[in-house]
């Protein structure tokens, strides 16, 4: 597909999908849904302090 540009947030390659540089397979089961949303919106995973409520 000539001229196709991948978005900056995701990268698709054969047998691999990456979100902001993190493999989706690594994120699944490894981070919470909220942490994944923060990664997508802010470009980095939240720190330990941001992951706690209270």
N, CA, C and O atoms as a MOPAC input file, in Angstrom:
PM7 MOZYME 1SCF
protein

 N      0.83500 1    -1.17300 1     0.00000 1
 C      0.00000 1     0.00000 1     0.00000 1
 C      0.88600 1     1.24400 1     0.00000 1
 O      1.40500 1     1.64200 1     1.04300 1
 N      1.04800 1     1.82900 1    -1.11900 1
 C      1.92800 1     2.98700 1    -1.24700 1
 C      1.34600 1     4.18700 1    -0.51700 1
 O      0.14800 1     4.45600 1    -0.60400 1
 N      2.19200 1     4.90100 1     0.19700 1
 C      1.76200 1     6.11300 1     0.87200 1
 C      1.07800 1     5.89700 1     2.20500 1
 O      0.64100 1     6.86300 1     2.83100 1
 N      0.97100 1     4.65400 1     2.65900 1
 C      0.32100 1     4.38400 1     3.94900 1
 C      1.22900 1     4.82600 1     5.08700 1
 O      2.40300 1     4.45600 1     5.13300 1
 N      0.68500 1     5.61600 1     6.00400 1
 C      1.45000 1     6.05700 1     7.16400 1
 C      0.80900 1     5.49600 1     8.42500 1
 O     -0.40600 1     5.57100 1     8.60200 1
 N      1.63400 1     4.93400 1     9.29500 1
 C      1.13200 1     4.40500 1    10.54700 1
 C      0.98300 1     5.54600 1    11.54600 1
 O      1.80400 1     6.46300 1    11.56600 1
 N     -0.05200 1     5.49700 1    12.36900 1
 C     -0.19700 1     6.53200 1    13.39500 1
 C      0.93000 1     6.43100 1    14.42500 1
 O      1.54500 1     5.37700 1    14.58300 1
 N      1.18900 1     7.52900 1    15.11600 1
 C      2.28400 1     7.56800 1    16.08900 1
 C      1.99800 1     6.72800 1    17.32500 1
 O      2.92900 1     6.31400 1    18.01600 1
 N      0.72600 1     6.46800 1    17.61600 1
 C      0.37500 1     5.75200 1    18.84300 1
 C      0.58300 1     4.25700 1    18.69900 1
 O      1.03800 1     3.60600 1    19.63900 1
 N      0.26200 1     3.70600 1    17.55400 1
 C      0.37300 1     2.26300 1    17.36200 1
 C      1.30700 1     1.94200 1    16.20700 1
 O      1.50300 1     2.74800 1    15.29700 1
 N      1.87700 1     0.74900 1    16.26600 1
 C      2.71400 1     0.25300 1    15.17300 1
 C      2.32300 1    -1.20300 1    14.93700 1
 O      2.28300 1    -2.01500 1    15.86200 1
 N      2.03800 1    -1.50600 1    13.68800 1
 C      1.63900 1    -2.85200 1    13.30000 1
 C      2.71500 1    -3.46200 1    12.43100 1
 O      3.14300 1    -2.86400 1    11.44300 1
 N      3.15300 1    -4.65400 1    12.80000 1
 C      4.09800 1    -5.42200 1    12.01800 1
 C      3.58600 1    -6.86100 1    12.02800 1
 O      2.75400 1    -7.20500 1    12.86800 1
 N      4.05400 1    -7.69600 1    11.13000 1
 C      3.59900 1    -9.08500 1    11.14800 1
 C      3.79000 1    -9.72000 1    12.53200 1
 O      4.89200 1    -9.71900 1    13.08000 1
 N      2.71700 1   -10.25000 1    13.07500 1
 C      2.71200 1   -10.93800 1    14.37600 1
 C      3.07000 1   -10.03700 1    15.54800 1
 O      3.47400 1   -10.53500 1    16.59900 1
 N      2.93300 1    -8.72300 1    15.39500 1
 C      3.25600 1    -7.82100 1    16.49800 1
 C      2.45700 1    -6.52500 1    16.38200 1
 O      2.36400 1    -5.92000 1    15.31400 1
 N      1.89000 1    -6.12200 1    17.50600 1
 C      1.21700 1    -4.82800 1    17.60700 1
 C      1.82000 1    -4.12300 1    18.80900 1
 O      1.90400 1    -4.69600 1    19.89500 1
 N      2.24000 1    -2.88300 1    18.61500 1
 C      2.85200 1    -2.10400 1    19.69400 1
 C      2.05200 1    -0.83400 1    19.91200 1
 O      1.58800 1    -0.20300 1    18.96200 1
 N      1.89700 1    -0.47000 1    21.17000 1
 C      1.22400 1     0.76200 1    21.55800 1
 C      2.22500 1     1.60200 1    22.32800 1
 O      2.69600 1     1.20600 1    23.39400 1
 N      2.54800 1     2.77700 1    21.77500 1
 C      3.51700 1     3.68400 1    22.40300 1
 C      4.81300 1     2.96000 1    22.77000 1
 O      5.40900 1     3.23800 1    23.81100 1
 N      5.24400 1     2.03700 1    21.91800 1
 C      6.50400 1     1.32700 1    22.13000 1
 C      6.40100 1     0.06700 1    22.97100 1
 O      7.39000 1    -0.64900 1    23.12100 1
 N      5.23000 1    -0.22200 1    23.52300 1
 C      5.02800 1    -1.40700 1    24.35200 1
 C      4.25300 1    -2.45600 1    23.56600 1
 O      3.23300 1    -2.14200 1    22.95400 1
 N      4.72100 1    -3.68300 1    23.57600 1
 C      4.00600 1    -4.76500 1    22.91300 1
 C      2.67200 1    -5.02700 1    23.59500 1
 O      2.59800 1    -5.09000 1    24.82300 1
 N      1.61600 1    -5.18200 1    22.79700 1
 C      0.28600 1    -5.43600 1    23.36000 1
 C      0.28300 1    -6.73400 1    24.15900 1
 O     -0.37300 1    -6.81700 1    25.19700 1
 N      1.00500 1    -7.74500 1    23.69000 1
 C      1.07500 1    -9.01400 1    24.41500 1
 C      1.67900 1    -8.82800 1    25.80500 1
 O      1.28000 1    -9.50700 1    26.75000 1
 N      2.63700 1    -7.91200 1    25.93300 1
 C      3.25500 1    -7.63800 1    27.23200 1
 C      2.31500 1    -6.85300 1    28.14100 1
 O      2.31800 1    -7.04000 1    29.35800 1
 N      1.50900 1    -5.97200 1    27.54400 1
 C      0.59400 1    -5.15300 1    28.33800 1
 C     -0.58200 1    -5.97600 1    28.86900 1
 O     -1.03600 1    -5.76000 1    29.99300 1
 N     -1.07200 1    -6.91800 1    28.06100 1
 C     -2.23200 1    -7.71900 1    28.46600 1
 C     -1.88600 1    -8.54800 1    29.70000 1
 O     -0.93900 1    -9.33400 1    29.68500 1
 N     -2.63300 1    -8.37100 1    30.72900 1
 C     -2.39800 1    -9.09900 1    31.96400 1
 C     -1.29000 1    -8.50500 1    32.81200 1
 O     -1.10800 1    -8.91100 1    33.96000 1
 N     -0.54800 1    -7.55000 1    32.27000 1
 C      0.55800 1    -6.95600 1    33.00100 1
 C      0.25400 1    -5.58800 1    33.57600 1
 O      0.87800 1    -5.15800 1    34.54600 1
 N     -0.71400 1    -4.90100 1    32.97000 1
 C     -1.10300 1    -3.58400 1    33.46600 1
 C     -2.62400 1    -3.50900 1    33.51400 1
 O     -3.31000 1    -4.24700 1    32.80600 1
 N     -3.13800 1    -2.63500 1    34.33400 1
 C     -4.58400 1    -2.46400 1    34.44600 1
 C     -5.12500 1    -1.73300 1    33.22100 1
 O     -4.37300 1    -1.13500 1    32.45100 1
 N     -6.43000 1    -1.79400 1    33.06000 1
 C     -7.06700 1    -1.07200 1    31.96400 1
 C     -6.79000 1     0.42100 1    32.09400 1
 O     -6.48600 1     1.08400 1    31.10200 1
 N     -6.89100 1     0.94700 1    33.29300 1
 C     -6.64000 1     2.36800 1    33.52000 1
 C     -5.22500 1     2.76200 1    33.14600 1
 O     -5.01500 1     3.81700 1    32.54700 1
 N     -4.25000 1     1.93100 1    33.49100 1
 C     -2.85800 1     2.21300 1    33.14700 1
 C     -2.65900 1     2.20100 1    31.63300 1
 O     -1.89600 1     3.00300 1    31.09500 1
 N     -3.34700 1     1.28800 1    30.95000 1
 C     -3.25400 1     1.23200 1    29.48800 1
 C     -3.85000 1     2.49000 1    28.85600 1
 O     -3.31400 1     3.00500 1    27.87400 1
 N     -4.95500 1     2.98300 1    29.41300 1
 C     -5.56000 1     4.21300 1    28.90300 1
 C     -4.60800 1     5.39200 1    29.10000 1
 O     -4.44300 1     6.21700 1    28.20200 1
 N     -3.98700 1     5.47000 1    30.27200 1
 C     -3.01700 1     6.54600 1    30.53300 1
 C     -1.84100 1     6.44600 1    29.55900 1
 O     -1.35400 1     7.46500 1    29.06900 1
 N     -1.38700 1     5.23400 1    29.27900 1
 C     -0.31300 1     5.04400 1    28.30500 1
 C     -0.72100 1     5.59200 1    26.94300 1
 O      0.05400 1     6.30000 1    26.30000 1
 N     -1.92900 1     5.26800 1    26.50200 1
 C     -2.38900 1     5.73200 1    25.19200 1
 C     -2.50500 1     7.25700 1    25.16100 1
 O     -2.08800 1     7.89400 1    24.19300 1
 N     -3.06900 1     7.83800 1    26.21500 1
 C     -3.30500 1     9.27700 1    26.22900 1
 C     -2.05200 1    10.10500 1    26.48500 1
 O     -1.85000 1    11.13700 1    25.84500 1
 N     -1.20600 1     9.66000 1    27.41700 1
 C     -0.04700 1    10.45500 1    27.83900 1
 C      1.27700 1     9.99800 1    27.24700 1
 O      2.26000 1    10.73800 1    27.28500 1
 N      1.31600 1     8.79600 1    26.70300 1
 C      2.54400 1     8.31300 1    26.08600 1
 C      3.47300 1     7.56800 1    27.01500 1
 O      4.54500 1     7.13200 1    26.59500 1
 N      3.08000 1     7.41000 1    28.29200 1
 C      3.90200 1     6.63100 1    29.21900 1
 C      3.00900 1     5.99500 1    30.27700 1
 O      1.93200 1     6.49700 1    30.60000 1
 N      3.48800 1     4.88900 1    30.79800 1
 C      2.74100 1     4.20900 1    31.86400 1
 C      2.82600 1     5.03600 1    33.14500 1
 O      3.84100 1     5.68400 1    33.40300 1
 N      1.76800 1     5.01300 1    33.94100 1
 C      1.81000 1     5.77400 1    35.19100 1
 C      2.79800 1     5.15500 1    36.18700 1
 O      3.04900 1     3.95000 1    36.16300 1
 N      3.34800 1     5.99500 1    37.05200 1
 C      4.24100 1     5.52400 1    38.10600 1
 C      3.45600 1     4.82900 1    39.20700 1
 O      2.22500 1     4.83500 1    39.18100 1
 N      4.13300 1     4.24000 1    40.15900 1
 C      3.49100 1     3.51200 1    41.25000 1
 C      2.54800 1     4.41100 1    42.04300 1
 O      1.47100 1     3.97800 1    42.45100 1
 N      2.94700 1     5.64700 1    42.26000 1
 C      2.11700 1     6.56900 1    43.03300 1
 C      0.79600 1     6.86700 1    42.32600 1
 O     -0.24900 1     6.95100 1    42.97100 1
 N      0.84000 1     7.02500 1    41.01800 1
 C     -0.35700 1     7.32300 1    40.24400 1
 C     -1.28900 1     6.11700 1    40.13700 1
 O     -2.47700 1     6.27600 1    39.85900 1
 N     -0.75800 1     4.91200 1    40.35600 1
 C     -1.58600 1     3.71300 1    40.25600 1
 C     -2.38000 1     3.42500 1    41.51900 1
 O     -3.26800 1     2.57300 1    41.50400 1
 N     -2.08400 1     4.11200 1    42.60500 1
 C     -2.80000 1     3.87300 1    43.86200 1
 C     -3.83100 1     4.95300 1    44.08400 1
 O     -3.65300 1     6.10100 1    43.68000 1
 N     -4.90400 1     4.57000 1    44.72900 1
 C     -5.96500 1     5.51500 1    45.08500 1
 C     -5.95300 1     5.65600 1    46.59200 1
 O     -5.89300 1     4.66200 1    47.31500 1
 N     -6.00900 1     6.87000 1    47.05800 1
 C     -6.09600 1     7.00600 1    48.50000 1
 C     -5.31700 1     8.07600 1    49.01400 1
 O     -5.30200 1     8.30200 1    50.22400 1

